[in-house]
């Protein structure tokens, strides 16, 4: 798909998703939502890359270990709000859950994301979705979208916003 057709779709999704996230945060602390990939779905793989531009394969972990994945951006305030919880949970569940951060390509570059990751001491697998393929595969409604996947490769939690029960999401992924 041509990049000039992908970019408007991603911008529209992010704008709509940000509006939905704001409304959801006001109404329910932004817990799990009705949009995005359906629970119980086999988690899809799609072409992404590392922050250095090398191809990355999410499939290396899918169906092999629990995964907590966040779709995020450097400019996303909800994503920043999730950072302390994610860092704490990464320490608590080291070796038990794979933490994957997928930076969307809207208004940021791999170099900008890499600087942000280093400045904020972010851990886990850091991926960049240059072409929006993983974003499309998971029907991502907004940045700060979190997906928990169990060791069988099944989506067991989705949520959006800065206040999510990530420990509860991990508990579901570990079942």
N, C-alpha and C positions, 0 to 999 in steps of 0.2 A: 504494500500500500504506500502511496507517495506521502512523503513527510508533510506536504502542504495540505493533505486531507486529514492526517492524523492530528496535527497540532490544534486545529479548531475544535476537534472532538474532545481532546484532552482538556483544553481551556474551558469548554462548556461543562464537562464533567466536574472539573475542579470548582468552577463557579457555583454550579447547582449543588454540589456536595458541600461546599463551605456554607451555603445557605441552609441546607438541611442539617448540617452539623450544629450550626448556631441555634436553630429551632429545637433540635433534639436536646442540646445542652440545657436550654432553658426549661424544657418540659420534663426531662428524665435523667439528668446527669450523664447523658450521652452513653448509655449502655449499649447493648446489642441493638441493631436496627433491622428493618425489613428490606433494605436494599443491599446490593452486592451479591456475591456468590452464595447460593443457598446452602444452608447447613446440610450435612449428609452427603454432599457432593465429593467425588474423588477430586483431590486437589490437582489442578493442571500445571503443566510445565510450559515455559515459553522462553524464548531467547532473550537473555539480558547480558550484562557485562559487569566486570569488576570496575572499580573506580579508576583503574589504570587502562581500561579499554579492552581487556582480554575477555573472550567469551566466558560466560558463567552458566552452569547448569544446575538449576534448582532440583532437577530430577535426581541428582546425586544423593539427596537427603529425603526426598518424598517417598513415603512408604517404608522408610528405614528407621526413622526416629521422629519424636515429637518436634514440631516447629512452631515458633511464635514469630509471625512476620508482620512488619509494619510498612505500609506505603506512606512515605513522608516527603517533606521538602524543607529546605533550610529556612524558608520564609513562613512556615506554618506555625502559628502560636499554639495550636492544640498539640502539635508534635513536640514542641518544646516542653509543654506541660507534662507530657508522658515520659520524657527523658529520665527524670529521677527514679520513677517506678521501674522502668525498663532496666536501668543500670543496676538497681538493687536486685531485681529478679534474675538478671544475668549472673550475678554473683551467687545467689541462692540456688539456682538450678544449673550451675555449670556442670557440663558433662551429662546432663539429663535431658535438656531441651536445647535445640538449635535455634538461636536468635538470628533472624534475617531481617535486615533493613533494606527496603527497596526505594531508592530515591527516584521520584518521578522527574521527567525532564523539563517540566514547565518552568521557565524563567530561572534555570540553573544549569550549570555545566558540571561534568565530572570533577574538574579541578576545584570548583567552588564547594562542591559536596565534600571532597577529600579534605579541604582546609577546615570545614566545619566539623567533620568527624574528628580530626586531630585536635582542634581547639576545645572540643567538648568531651574528649576522651571517650567517644562512643566505641562500643565493642561489638562483637558478633560479626556476622557476615554482612559486608556492605556491598550492595549491588546498585546498578544504575540501569533504569529502564528507558533507554534512549528512544526506542521506537514505540513505546507504549504497549508492547505485546503482552507483558505480564499484567499490566493495569487492565487491559481489555479482558484477558483470560479470567481475572478475578472480579470483573465487573465493578471495579473500584469506584465508589461514589464520591470520595473526597480524600484528601490527605488526612493523616492520623487514622487511617483505616487499618485495623488490626485483624489478622486472621490466625486462628490457632488450628493446627493440623495434627491429628494423632499419628502414632507410629504406623498405622495401616494406610496413611495417606488420605484420610477423610477429614473434611472441614468440620470442626466441632464448635467453633465460635467465630463470630465476626462482630466488630464494633467500630464506632467512629467517635472521635472527640477526645478532649483532653482528660476526661475523667471516665476511666473504664476499669472494670474489675479484671485486671490482667492476671492476678493470682488465680482467680476463678477460671479464667480462660486456660491457663496452664494446667490446672487441676483436671479440666475436661480433656486436654490433650494427652495427659498422662494415664488416663483410664484405659 
